[in-house]
Amino acid sequence: MDLFTGTWEYQENNEVFRVILWEYNEAPDVIVGHFEKFVVDDNGIIQNYIYTSEKGKIPGDSKGWVPSAINVDVTSNYLIGPFIDNTINPNLYDRIKRGQVKIEIISNNQLTNTVTARWTVQESEGRHLTFSSVSPDFNVPTDIILTKVSD
């Protein structure tokens, strides 16, 4: 589990998508977490948040609060489980879009101490209760390569 827990990032230009994962104390072999996207300056200093699943981090953004947006079971080289995107269009009555996330280790280079993983999110199969005739897209990236930046 130590391979998965920690902070993971994907950066495109000056925007960073970050995933923070930790062990869930009440259940062995379960990892939970949050995600966020923010803008950094040339020195890597956070300038402002675009969105975060951890409500309260952005002043005035408390709708759609969840204790954790990621709740996954651990297998040998990947995590898979329910995912909640609580950052979609704030004008919607129900800001939460549910899906499934898979985080699969694709490299673990112990010489360079670099770990990368593929992050994929897809809509849950089956029927969904929605309050709109249009199901919004996920706000988070749905297929990227994350790099572990800290334990």
Backbone as ProteinMPNN parsed JSONL, in Angstrom:
{"seq_chain_A": "MDLFTGTWEYQENNEVFRVILWEYNEAPDVIVGHFEKFVVDDNGIIQNYIYTSEKGKIPGDSKGWVPSAINVDVTSNYLIGPFIDNTINPNLYDRIKRGQVKIEIISNNQLTNTVTARWTVQESEGRHLTFSSVSPDFNVPTDIILTKVSD", "coords_chain_A": {"N_chain_A": [[0.816, -1.191, 0.0], [2.063, 1.164, 0.55], [3.265, 1.997, -1.771], [1.252, 3.226, -3.2], [0.121, 5.217, -1.526], [0.334, 8.704, -0.799], [1.37, 11.701, -2.54], [0.436, 12.526, -5.803], [1.049, 13.781, -9.095], [0.108, 15.513, -12.103], [1.219, 17.541, -14.631], [0.43, 20.146, -16.848], [1.58, 22.594, -18.775], [1.148, 25.459, -16.889], [-0.699, 24.408, -15.169], [-1.655, 22.186, -12.626], [-2.703, 18.96, -11.819], [-3.546, 17.294, -8.961], [-3.4, 14.419, -6.881], [-4.14, 13.129, -3.756], [-3.465, 10.507, -1.656], [-4.286, 8.277, 1.017], [-4.038, 5.799, 3.661], [-6.992, 4.239, 4.812], [-8.06, 4.342, 8.01], [-10.05, 2.761, 9.311], [-10.479, 0.495, 7.763], [-8.674, -2.169, 6.607], [-6.52, -2.456, 3.77], [-7.79, -0.537, 2.216], [-7.756, 2.463, 0.45], [-8.107, 5.945, 0.587], [-8.9, 9.262, -0.676], [-8.311, 12.63, -1.961], [-8.642, 15.124, -4.569], [-7.255, 17.777, -6.593], [-6.995, 20.758, -8.596], [-4.809, 23.209, -9.768], [-3.21, 26.409, -10.423], [0.158, 27.198, -11.072], [3.035, 29.332, -10.538], [6.084, 30.315, -12.293], [7.961, 29.374, -10.516], [6.791, 27.232, -9.343], [5.006, 27.77, -7.321], [1.825, 27.753, -5.83], [-0.722, 29.601, -7.297], [-3.505, 29.966, -7.605], [-6.491, 28.063, -6.922], [-8.194, 25.922, -9.157], [-10.113, 23.936, -8.93], [-11.202, 21.761, -6.25], [-11.652, 18.7, -4.517], [-11.78, 18.675, -1.849], [-13.695, 20.28, 0.057], [-14.049, 23.6, 1.326], [-11.476, 24.38, 1.172], [-11.327, 26.265, -0.797], [-12.499, 29.446, -0.388], [-15.961, 29.951, 0.245], [-16.777, 27.784, -1.254], [-18.519, 25.273, -0.614], [-20.413, 23.436, -1.353], [-21.362, 20.106, -2.176], [-19.78, 18.569, -0.466], [-17.744, 15.866, 0.515], [-16.427, 13.161, 2.502], [-14.249, 11.808, 1.412], [-13.125, 11.7, -1.924], [-12.175, 9.657, -3.34], [-12.137, 6.176, -3.07], [-10.772, 3.304, -2.754], [-9.947, -0.151, -3.404], [-7.085, -2.156, -2.771], [-5.019, -3.896, -4.995], [-2.487, -5.996, -6.431], [-0.909, -4.365, -8.345], [-2.527, -2.219, -8.906], [-5.134, 0.169, -8.107], [-8.62, 0.193, -7.614], [-11.922, 1.439, -7.727], [-14.884, 3.125, -6.357], [-15.545, 6.503, -7.397], [-15.908, 9.972, -6.855], [-16.774, 12.858, -8.442], [-16.966, 15.882, -7.326], [-16.832, 18.418, -8.287], [-18.04, 19.418, -10.5], [-20.076, 21.495, -12.677], [-21.109, 24.228, -10.834], [-23.602, 25.367, -10.97], [-25.494, 23.46, -11.247], [-28.098, 21.491, -9.733], [-27.416, 19.066, -8.49], [-24.222, 18.575, -7.882], [-22.542, 16.438, -8.025], [-20.85, 13.86, -9.68], [-20.73, 10.499, -10.243], [-18.442, 7.782, -10.553], [-15.985, 5.422, -11.664], [-12.692, 4.855, -10.611], [-9.428, 4.013, -11.684], [-6.197, 3.342, -10.738], [-3.23, 2.586, -11.917], [-0.078, 1.19, -11.504], [2.586, 1.928, -13.599], [5.288, 2.21, -13.855], [8.096, 1.696, -11.733], [10.779, 2.879, -10.9], [13.473, 2.214, -9.157], [16.069, 3.109, -9.15], [16.04, 5.796, -9.968], [14.16, 6.631, -8.255], [11.514, 7.052, -9.089], [8.086, 6.88, -9.558], [5.398, 6.037, -11.583], [1.968, 6.234, -12.618], [-1.003, 5.162, -14.274], [-3.92, 7.0, -14.511], [-7.255, 6.512, -14.704], [-10.605, 7.385, -15.289], [-13.952, 6.508, -15.372], [-17.429, 6.588, -16.29], [-19.846, 5.196, -14.103], [-21.358, 2.026, -14.665], [-24.734, 1.113, -15.542], [-27.978, 2.161, -14.219], [-28.662, 5.565, -13.326], [-29.598, 7.987, -10.94], [-30.582, 11.098, -11.799], [-30.883, 14.668, -11.761], [-31.262, 16.084, -13.97], [-31.694, 16.233, -17.513], [-29.433, 16.055, -18.947], [-26.36, 14.582, -18.628], [-23.526, 15.72, -17.1], [-20.079, 16.006, -18.213], [-17.137, 14.526, -16.71], [-15.228, 16.623, -14.589], [-12.629, 16.275, -13.912], [-9.436, 15.074, -15.179], [-9.587, 12.238, -17.356], [-7.914, 10.279, -18.335], [-4.761, 10.005, -17.771], [-1.188, 10.23, -17.083], [0.191, 9.934, -13.977], [2.695, 11.176, -11.737], [4.444, 10.163, -8.901], [5.052, 12.351, -6.29], [5.572, 12.698, -3.624], [5.778, 10.884, -0.487]], "CA_chain_A": [[0.0, 0.0, 0.0], [2.932, 2.34, 0.603], [3.561, 2.434, -3.126], [0.151, 4.057, -3.678], [-0.183, 6.368, -0.673], [1.178, 9.87, -0.998], [0.902, 12.746, -3.449], [0.684, 12.258, -7.215], [0.75, 14.974, -9.886], [0.195, 15.603, -13.56], [1.307, 18.968, -14.947], [0.359, 20.577, -18.238], [1.905, 24.023, -18.723], [1.192, 25.928, -15.499], [-1.797, 23.8, -14.416], [-1.284, 20.924, -11.986], [-3.755, 18.121, -11.244], [-2.911, 16.575, -7.855], [-4.171, 13.397, -6.173], [-3.551, 12.813, -2.449], [-4.018, 9.227, -1.204], [-3.826, 7.805, 2.32], [-4.697, 4.592, 4.15], [-8.208, 4.452, 5.588], [-7.787, 3.7, 9.302], [-11.069, 1.808, 9.752], [-10.568, -0.681, 6.901], [-7.397, -2.548, 6.004], [-6.497, -2.599, 2.317], [-8.586, 0.493, 1.546], [-7.101, 3.761, 0.344], [-9.03, 7.031, 0.269], [-8.157, 10.442, -1.064], [-8.909, 13.82, -2.558], [-7.945, 15.625, -5.748], [-7.353, 19.222, -6.786], [-6.307, 21.311, -9.764], [-4.429, 24.581, -9.452], [-2.267, 27.099, -11.298], [1.42, 27.54, -10.408], [3.884, 30.291, -11.247], [7.311, 29.723, -12.839], [8.706, 28.749, -9.419], [6.009, 26.124, -8.805], [4.189, 28.232, -6.196], [0.4, 27.777, -6.162], [-1.284, 30.94, -7.442], [-4.928, 29.858, -7.287], [-7.115, 26.762, -7.16], [-9.242, 25.841, -10.17], [-11.124, 23.172, -8.201], [-10.705, 20.784, -5.284], [-12.705, 17.861, -3.932], [-11.751, 18.927, -0.408], [-14.452, 21.522, 0.198], [-13.576, 24.461, 2.393], [-10.144, 24.86, 0.801], [-11.593, 27.476, -1.56], [-13.542, 30.179, 0.341], [-17.281, 30.006, -0.369], [-17.048, 26.574, -2.036], [-18.813, 24.207, 0.344], [-21.408, 22.506, -1.888], [-20.829, 18.845, -2.664], [-18.757, 18.062, 0.44], [-17.657, 14.426, 0.764], [-15.244, 12.907, 3.331], [-13.178, 11.487, 0.477], [-13.645, 11.564, -3.276], [-11.609, 8.417, -3.862], [-12.26, 5.105, -2.077], [-10.371, 2.196, -3.612], [-9.353, -1.363, -2.857], [-5.727, -2.378, -3.247], [-4.593, -5.186, -5.532], [-1.027, -6.001, -6.515], [-0.296, -3.218, -9.014], [-3.477, -1.151, -9.206], [-6.253, 0.475, -7.22], [-9.847, 0.391, -8.379], [-13.063, 1.613, -6.848], [-15.785, 4.255, -6.613], [-14.959, 7.831, -7.502], [-16.906, 11.038, -6.851], [-16.33, 14.173, -8.898], [-17.856, 16.867, -6.71], [-16.375, 19.733, -8.739], [-18.658, 19.783, -11.774], [-20.798, 22.765, -12.777], [-21.736, 24.625, -9.57], [-24.969, 25.829, -11.2], [-26.393, 22.309, -11.24], [-28.649, 21.153, -8.417], [-26.58, 17.99, -7.963], [-22.881, 18.809, -8.423], [-21.719, 15.239, -7.895], [-20.903, 12.841, -10.73], [-20.095, 9.288, -9.73], [-17.812, 6.941, -11.548], [-15.014, 4.461, -11.152], [-11.319, 5.249, -10.879], [-8.397, 2.972, -11.638], [-4.846, 3.892, -10.682], [-2.389, 1.416, -12.189], [1.364, 1.468, -11.551], [3.174, 1.544, -14.882], [6.735, 2.079, -13.664], [8.614, 1.926, -10.391], [12.216, 2.888, -11.102], [14.099, 2.421, -7.857], [17.327, 3.833, -9.338], [15.743, 7.234, -10.002], [13.112, 6.859, -7.258], [10.377, 7.598, -9.819], [6.944, 5.981, -9.705], [4.329, 6.611, -12.397], [0.743, 5.439, -12.647], [-2.052, 5.618, -15.19], [-5.164, 7.395, -13.84], [-8.401, 6.499, -15.609], [-11.913, 7.552, -14.661], [-15.063, 6.293, -16.298], [-18.757, 6.641, -15.693], [-20.336, 3.917, -13.585], [-22.342, 1.369, -15.517], [-26.053, 0.936, -14.939], [-28.872, 3.319, -14.13], [-28.273, 6.622, -12.402], [-30.6, 8.985, -10.608], [-30.083, 12.436, -12.093], [-31.87, 15.733, -11.668], [-31.166, 16.815, -15.225], [-31.733, 15.326, -18.658], [-28.088, 16.025, -19.506], [-25.343, 14.188, -17.663], [-22.3, 16.467, -17.41], [-18.82, 15.272, -18.276], [-16.286, 14.682, -15.537], [-14.392, 17.817, -14.567], [-11.257, 15.803, -13.73], [-8.898, 14.324, -16.315], [-10.077, 10.859, -17.344], [-6.877, 9.338, -18.772], [-3.47, 10.701, -17.704], [-0.104, 9.57, -16.359], [0.572, 10.649, -12.761], [4.01, 10.902, -11.162], [4.431, 10.297, -7.446], [5.977, 13.422, -5.921], [5.947, 12.552, -2.215], [5.116, 9.819, 0.267]], "C_chain_A": [[0.859, 1.254, 0.0], [3.262, 2.879, -0.779], [2.497, 3.408, -3.625], [-0.08, 5.309, -2.839], [0.826, 7.488, -0.895], [0.541, 10.841, -1.969], [1.377, 12.45, -4.862], [0.312, 13.507, -8.01], [0.886, 14.725, -11.379], [0.211, 17.086, -13.878], [1.26, 19.186, -16.443], [0.477, 22.097, -18.236], [1.942, 24.466, -17.264], [0.02, 25.407, -14.665], [-1.385, 22.423, -13.904], [-2.543, 20.244, -11.468], [-3.069, 17.25, -10.205], [-3.9, 15.602, -7.228], [-3.428, 13.079, -4.885], [-4.241, 11.567, -1.914], [-3.439, 8.847, 0.152], [-4.607, 6.567, 2.715], [-5.897, 4.969, 5.004], [-8.077, 3.658, 6.878], [-8.769, 2.602, 9.671], [-11.138, 0.535, 8.912], [-9.205, -0.996, 6.299], [-7.555, -2.724, 4.493], [-7.437, -1.648, 1.588], [-7.804, 1.799, 1.591], [-8.156, 4.784, -0.045], [-8.219, 8.257, -0.135], [-9.0, 11.574, -1.586], [-8.084, 14.208, -3.78], [-8.136, 17.133, -5.832], [-6.606, 19.618, -8.051], [-6.034, 22.778, -9.466], [-3.429, 25.109, -10.471], [-1.028, 27.442, -10.478], [2.163, 28.596, -11.219], [5.145, 29.573, -11.742], [8.164, 29.031, -11.787], [7.957, 27.579, -8.788], [5.149, 26.49, -7.61], [2.73, 28.314, -6.639], [-0.097, 29.218, -6.175], [-2.773, 30.957, -7.109], [-5.428, 28.454, -7.623], [-8.169, 26.895, -8.246], [-10.416, 25.067, -9.586], [-10.436, 22.248, -7.218], [-11.876, 19.976, -4.757], [-12.799, 18.074, -2.43], [-12.387, 20.288, -0.135], [-14.006, 22.297, 1.427], [-12.195, 25.011, 2.1], [-10.247, 26.159, -0.004], [-12.71, 28.215, -0.835], [-14.855, 30.246, -0.441], [-17.654, 28.773, -1.165], [-17.286, 25.412, -1.086], [-19.834, 23.208, -0.18], [-20.729, 21.244, -2.397], [-19.761, 18.251, -1.776], [-18.87, 16.549, 0.581], [-16.409, 14.18, 1.609], [-14.025, 12.517, 2.507], [-13.804, 11.267, -0.883], [-13.192, 10.254, -3.916], [-11.668, 7.382, -2.747], [-11.996, 3.795, -2.808], [-9.79, 1.024, -2.828], [-7.996, -1.584, -3.514], [-5.594, -3.787, -3.803], [-3.079, -5.077, -5.706], [-0.441, -4.75, -7.162], [-1.296, -2.138, -9.422], [-4.514, -1.008, -8.105], [-7.479, 0.636, -8.101], [-11.005, 0.538, -7.405], [-13.893, 2.824, -7.204], [-15.047, 5.589, -6.577], [-16.088, 8.854, -7.537], [-16.25, 12.32, -7.339], [-17.34, 15.182, -8.374], [-17.48, 18.289, -7.122], [-17.026, 20.163, -10.044], [-19.473, 21.052, -11.626], [-21.531, 23.148, -11.493], [-23.165, 25.132, -9.729], [-25.972, 24.685, -11.209], [-26.891, 22.05, -9.829], [-27.764, 20.11, -7.74], [-25.213, 18.097, -8.618], [-22.034, 17.552, -8.475], [-21.934, 14.297, -9.075], [-20.105, 11.646, -10.225], [-19.515, 8.471, -10.877], [-16.911, 5.927, -10.878], [-13.629, 4.937, -11.544], [-10.422, 4.013, -10.816], [-7.053, 3.69, -11.675], [-3.898, 2.704, -10.775], [-0.923, 1.827, -12.305], [1.894, 1.02, -12.908], [4.697, 1.506, -14.826], [7.095, 2.418, -12.226], [10.131, 1.802, -10.478], [12.91, 3.225, -9.786], [15.446, 3.132, -7.968], [17.101, 5.343, -9.308], [14.675, 7.62, -8.985], [11.881, 7.522, -7.883], [9.299, 6.53, -9.967], [5.899, 6.706, -10.538], [3.145, 5.654, -12.425], [-0.224, 6.032, -13.66], [-3.33, 5.825, -14.393], [-6.27, 7.366, -14.883], [-9.683, 6.587, -14.796], [-12.962, 7.303, -15.729], [-16.376, 6.31, -15.544], [-19.161, 5.252, -15.222], [-21.361, 3.341, -14.548], [-23.662, 1.251, -14.784], [-26.845, 2.223, -14.895], [-28.387, 4.295, -13.071], [-29.461, 7.528, -12.154], [-29.989, 10.348, -10.873], [-31.222, 13.431, -12.002], [-31.846, 16.599, -12.917], [-31.213, 15.804, -16.355], [-30.364, 15.189, -19.305], [-27.1, 15.662, -18.405], [-24.047, 14.911, -18.006], [-21.093, 15.541, -17.507], [-18.097, 15.413, -16.941], [-15.483, 15.968, -15.685], [-12.916, 17.43, -14.484], [-10.752, 15.149, -15.011], [-9.337, 12.862, -16.222], [-9.046, 9.838, -17.815], [-5.539, 10.079, -18.847], [-2.439, 9.822, -17.002], [0.303, 10.47, -15.189], [1.989, 10.252, -12.351], [3.924, 11.118, -9.66], [5.49, 11.32, -7.053], [6.359, 13.396, -4.449], [5.184, 11.407, -1.575], [4.216, 10.47, 1.253]], "O_chain_A": [[0.432, 2.297, -0.496], [3.511, 4.073, -0.944], [2.806, 4.32, -4.393], [-0.439, 6.355, -3.38], [2.007, 7.247, -1.143], [-0.669, 10.813, -2.195], [2.552, 12.164, -5.095], [-0.628, 14.215, -7.649], [1.645, 13.874, -11.841], [-0.678, 17.82, -13.449], [1.947, 18.512, -17.21], [-0.414, 22.798, -17.756], [2.698, 23.901, -16.474], [-0.229, 25.911, -13.57], [-0.842, 21.605, -14.646], [-3.35, 20.857, -10.77], [-2.115, 16.54, -10.525], [-5.079, 15.914, -7.062], [-2.232, 12.792, -4.908], [-5.459, 11.558, -1.736], [-2.255, 9.061, 0.414], [-5.689, 6.303, 2.19], [-5.834, 5.894, 5.813], [-7.993, 2.431, 6.844], [-8.376, 1.608, 10.282], [-11.8, -0.421, 9.316], [-8.644, -0.183, 5.564], [-8.625, -3.104, 4.016], [-7.839, -1.924, 0.458], [-7.265, 2.187, 2.628], [-8.998, 4.522, -0.904], [-7.001, 8.29, 0.041], [-10.227, 11.494, -1.648], [-6.985, 13.699, -3.999], [-9.05, 17.695, -5.228], [-5.709, 18.913, -8.512], [-6.904, 23.499, -8.978], [-2.876, 24.356, -11.273], [-1.13, 27.911, -9.344], [1.951, 28.738, -12.423], [5.252, 28.353, -11.618], [9.0, 28.192, -12.122], [8.426, 26.996, -7.811], [4.613, 25.603, -6.947], [2.427, 28.874, -7.692], [0.076, 29.959, -5.208], [-3.248, 31.856, -6.415], [-4.877, 27.76, -8.478], [-8.943, 27.852, -8.262], [-11.568, 25.477, -9.72], [-9.24, 21.981, -7.331], [-12.971, 20.509, -4.571], [-13.79, 17.693, -1.808], [-11.704, 21.311, -0.1], [-13.632, 21.711, 2.443], [-11.778, 25.997, 2.707], [-9.385, 27.032, 0.086], [-13.793, 27.651, -0.677], [-14.865, 30.555, -1.633], [-18.757, 28.716, -1.709], [-16.366, 24.652, -0.786], [-20.103, 22.213, 0.492], [-19.646, 21.306, -2.98], [-18.91, 17.502, -2.257], [-19.967, 16.015, 0.747], [-15.424, 14.903, 1.463], [-12.897, 12.857, 2.863], [-14.896, 10.707, -0.985], [-13.761, 9.806, -4.911], [-11.295, 7.67, -1.61], [-12.906, 3.236, -3.419], [-9.224, 1.189, -1.747], [-7.795, -1.237, -4.678], [-6.005, -4.756, -3.165], [-2.461, -4.153, -5.177], [0.447, -4.127, -6.58], [-0.958, -1.241, -10.195], [-4.74, -1.911, -7.3], [-7.385, 1.159, -9.211], [-11.065, -0.149, -6.386], [-13.652, 3.478, -8.218], [-14.077, 5.776, -5.842], [-17.112, 8.625, -8.18], [-15.296, 12.811, -6.736], [-18.436, 15.317, -8.917], [-17.767, 19.248, -6.405], [-16.618, 21.161, -10.639], [-19.541, 21.62, -10.536], [-22.477, 22.466, -11.1], [-23.869, 25.312, -8.735], [-27.18, 24.923, -11.18], [-26.204, 22.346, -8.851], [-27.406, 20.249, -6.57], [-25.059, 17.748, -9.789], [-20.894, 17.608, -8.936], [-23.071, 13.976, -9.422], [-18.946, 11.778, -9.831], [-20.022, 8.471, -11.999], [-17.052, 5.617, -9.695], [-13.412, 5.372, -12.675], [-10.63, 3.105, -10.011], [-6.808, 4.536, -12.535], [-3.776, 1.916, -9.837], [-0.572, 2.698, -13.1], [1.682, -0.12, -13.321], [5.333, 0.848, -15.65], [6.497, 3.289, -11.594], [10.698, 0.753, -10.17], [12.929, 4.38, -9.36], [15.921, 3.701, -6.986], [17.875, 6.081, -8.698], [14.324, 8.793, -8.862], [11.283, 8.426, -7.3], [9.562, 5.424, -10.438], [5.548, 7.849, -10.245], [3.294, 4.441, -12.277], [-0.258, 7.244, -13.874], [-3.773, 4.925, -13.679], [-6.223, 8.125, -15.851], [-9.823, 5.949, -13.753], [-12.873, 7.82, -16.843], [-16.431, 6.08, -14.335], [-18.852, 4.253, -15.871], [-22.133, 4.073, -15.167], [-23.706, 1.284, -13.554], [-26.442, 3.242, -15.455], [-27.789, 3.911, -12.066], [-30.243, 7.802, -13.065], [-28.994, 10.719, -10.25], [-32.389, 13.069, -12.151], [-32.354, 17.721, -12.914], [-30.818, 14.651, -16.181], [-30.155, 14.296, -20.127], [-27.012, 16.343, -17.383], [-23.519, 14.729, -19.104], [-21.089, 14.44, -16.956], [-18.404, 16.301, -16.146], [-15.106, 16.346, -16.794], [-12.05, 18.179, -14.937], [-11.551, 14.717, -15.842], [-9.445, 12.315, -15.125], [-9.287, 8.636, -17.702], [-5.224, 10.703, -19.861], [-2.779, 8.801, -16.404], [0.707, 11.617, -15.385], [2.421, 9.125, -12.593], [3.397, 12.13, -9.198], [6.66, 11.196, -7.418], [7.358, 14.001, -4.057], [4.112, 11.009, -2.032], [3.539, 9.783, 2.018]]}, "name": "protein", "num_of_chains": 1, "seq": "MDLFTGTWEYQENNEVFRVILWEYNEAPDVIVGHFEKFVVDDNGIIQNYIYTSEKGKIPGDSKGWVPSAINVDVTSNYLIGPFIDNTINPNLYDRIKRGQVKIEIISNNQLTNTVTARWTVQESEGRHLTFSSVSPDFNVPTDIILTKVSD"}
